[in-house]
Amino acid sequence: MHAARNISLCTKDCLCLFVCPTGATDTETGQIDFDRCLDGCRLCVDACPSHALYLVMDNYPEPKRKSAQIAKALQVLMESKSAQETVASSLALEAGTDARKLLAKAFAYSNRILSEDCGREAGFMLPQSAVVRDFLVGLLDQPFDEAFPADAVRELLELI
Amino acid sequence: MSDAVDMAPAALSAVCSNLSKACAKQLRKREADLFKSLSDYFNSKVIRVADADLNQLEEIAKQELAKNYPSLMVIAEEAVDRGTQRALTWGKKVTSIHTSLLARYQKQKDALLENNNLYVCEACGFIAVAAAVPDLCPICKAPAARFTKIS
């Protein structure tokens, strides 16, 4: 488990710099140097007055598998949400008035959020899960065109 | 192997945009960018609907409220899957508000938005029609900062 910094919350009180025993909090990118951060140390997390630092797992335990029946039904609902997103975003492109265009955009945006939520509950919550790895491996077997970023998939399989 | 890969491009894009957000919350920027590039690819593969209209949205939403939500809630309760029950509770309310918003628009037409903006809750998808951003999402209780103004 290492510390990570949410830079948008950081108020530059810099307490982390003075409590960190390894200098891992002092970097040019604003992010913690994960390689130098001590496993579970959390001195910076407790010292930070703005809650900009928190601990994240290096290796996630495998989450409990969703029931196959629920996962399947959520995928069906997810496709239904995505179908509405597609209708709404098509509508936004050809809408006659500004108000109609805005309404269509709102429906597309809302349905994307609903679709993502179904996806999380269908087993795609933690990127480090076997469900996500199976999904990525499965994508590499699909007959997508040459614009498909297969390298991104391979890199993700290395990283997560 | 995952049967999720057989879903339509828009759904594949949502799986990947969701994972991108998850990585961003874990402060894993590289992974977030990679999932985003996958999400963008699938978005570019979405086939637009030629004769899209608002009635289609209403039809699908009503179908979900009559069939998908009730049947899924039964199996989620049986399995004591509280996360799924939470998603269904929010989703059903948001979807039902979709149908009433469509009905209001059919009646009032563009006048609905004359002195109003549209705000979407990033947490649950609730669409607010209001002059100013809501203080609190009535569905999931997210604060004002979690709303995105549609423009």
Interface residues (C-beta under 8 A of the other chain):
Chain A: A4 R5 N6 Q31 V56 K66 S67 Q69 I70 K72 A73 L74 Q75 V76 L77 M78 E79 S80 K81 S82 A83 Q84 E85 T86 V87 A88 S89 S90 L91 L93 E94 T97 D98 A99 R100 L102 L103 A104 K105 A106 F107 Y109 S110 N111 R112 I113 L114 S115 E116 D117 C118 G119 R120 E121 A122 F124 M125 L126 P127 V131 V132 D134 F135 V137 G138 L139 D141 Q142 F144 A147 F148 P149 A152 V153 E155 L156 L159 I160
Chain B: M1 S2 D3 A4 V5 M7 A8 A10 A11 S13 A14 V15 S17 N18 L19 K21 A22 C23 Q26 L27 R28 K29 R30 E31 L34 F35 S37 L38 Y41 S44 K45 V46 I47 R48 V49 A50 A52 D53 L54 Q56 L57 I60 A61 Q63 E64 N68 Y69 S71 L72 I75 A76 A79 D81 G83 T84 A87 W90 G91 V94 T95 H98 L101 Y105 K109 D110 L112 L113 E114 L118 V120 C121 E122 A123 C124 G125 F126 I127 T148 I150 S151
